[in-house]
Amino acid sequence: MRRRNFLRASVLGASTVAFTGSLWQDAFAAPAQNATGPYGPLQAADANGIQLPSGFTSQVIARSGQSVPGTSYTWHSAPDGGACFADGTGWIYVSNSEVSPNGGASAIRFTSTGAVASAYSLLSGTRQNCAGGATPWNTWLSCEEVSLGYVYETYPFGGAAVRRPAMGAFKHEAAAADPVRKVIYLTEDETNGRFYRFIPTTWGNLSSGTLQVLVAGSATSGSFSWANVPDPDGSPTATRSQVSGSKAFNGGEGCYYANDTVWFTTKGDNRVWQVNLGNNTYELAYDDNLVNPGPAPLTGVDNITGSTFGDLYVAEDGGNMEICVITPDDKISAFLRINGQSASEITGPAFNPAGNRLYFSSQRGTSGSSSGGITYCVTGPFRT
């Protein structure tokens, strides 16, 4: 694979990306290979059952069905996709609820020290809100993972959620905003799902625009183009079946944008895809079948996010309940592992604006039930 340059990215506020630091040569060529992690080996499990590298600690932030500590707000069941938003000297962590028919999204506001200040609802009464994505204008896109599902734009800083039908009706999974091209990328959780982009008529306003689908060959790398989806409402023909030559992906999951690149995961084949927007090419950033020597550290790939340093963090749905890190020099390793929760999945990884706290959830916790979700925070010497 041709190697490219990668500029370290930091997320400011919701997901507005600024680029700092020196130019990284030979970064993020595909696919990533097994290596010792940048933080060293995992230590014995802590009191929360989480194995972390030396110097890192975990804490429980909230539990499904219980009041968020310090508030009277009851945390939702089946916590899923999440993101952080800068809030003055503190920040807000938002999280979806992947239940139906009473899904939605909630938020927790933190002070500058990481203490809980308040918790509240952003969205309710929707269906199986799985992942989503933050926008540069400080809204959270909550995506319904159901047939003919919708994207809902929610407002962590106040305001009523709004359904955005122009973004298509299909089994939505995740979203990632590209402020350079002024588009939103979207994944589809079907075994023959597609990868989309939505071009708003006016950037910052998702009420109208054009839905497009990626068109490419059947190979795992090559060039691509975009084509308009004729009927974004997906009826009577599903959006994924409307454009001849659109590329199928096996179970689209998480999605993350930085520096002219968008990464997304597919759970059906345990892959992380890398779309190079500067030259309209795509390739594999990770494939569990191409790790040599094995065994592959990452299986059940799901949500994905990035750090201020430029590392990618990928959560497992199943596997051995790990969050794995892919470094810019194409090395992959386990960053953390949750023990005793094999009937769950890890969801919603997101860094606070400073990049020194990582939030995530175990969707079904130790009980294996959607009512047993646990939301955590890991603090430590993250590379920034």
Secondary structure as GFF3:
##gff-version 3
##sequence-region A 1 384
A	DSSP	beta_strand	4	12	.	.	.	ID=ss1
A	DSSP	beta_strand	16	27	.	.	.	ID=ss2
A	DSSP	beta_strand	33	34	.	.	.	ID=ss3
A	DSSP	beta_strand	50	51	.	.	.	ID=ss4
A	DSSP	beta_strand	57	63	.	.	.	ID=ss5
A	DSSP	beta_strand	79	87	.	.	.	ID=ss6
A	DSSP	beta_strand	90	97	.	.	.	ID=ss7
A	DSSP	beta_strand	103	110	.	.	.	ID=ss8
A	DSSP	beta_strand	116	126	.	.	.	ID=ss9
A	DSSP	beta_strand	129	134	.	.	.	ID=ss10
A	DSSP	beta_strand	140	144	.	.	.	ID=ss11
A	DSSP	beta_strand	151	154	.	.	.	ID=ss12
A	DSSP	beta_strand	162	163	.	.	.	ID=ss13
A	DSSP	three_ten_helix	165	167	.	.	.	ID=ss14
A	DSSP	beta_strand	172	178	.	.	.	ID=ss15
A	DSSP	beta_strand	183	188	.	.	.	ID=ss16
A	DSSP	beta_strand	195	202	.	.	.	ID=ss17
A	DSSP	beta_strand	205	215	.	.	.	ID=ss18
A	DSSP	beta_strand	222	223	.	.	.	ID=ss19
A	DSSP	beta_strand	225	228	.	.	.	ID=ss20
A	DSSP	three_ten_helix	239	241	.	.	.	ID=ss21
A	DSSP	beta_strand	252	258	.	.	.	ID=ss22
A	DSSP	beta_strand	261	266	.	.	.	ID=ss23
A	DSSP	beta_strand	271	276	.	.	.	ID=ss24
A	DSSP	beta_strand	281	287	.	.	.	ID=ss25
A	DSSP	three_ten_helix	288	290	.	.	.	ID=ss26
A	DSSP	beta_strand	301	306	.	.	.	ID=ss27
A	DSSP	beta_strand	312	316	.	.	.	ID=ss28
A	DSSP	beta_strand	322	326	.	.	.	ID=ss29
A	DSSP	beta_strand	331	338	.	.	.	ID=ss30
A	DSSP	beta_strand	346	351	.	.	.	ID=ss31
A	DSSP	beta_strand	357	362	.	.	.	ID=ss32
A	DSSP	three_ten_helix	370	372	.	.	.	ID=ss33
A	DSSP	beta_strand	374	379	.	.	.	ID=ss34
###
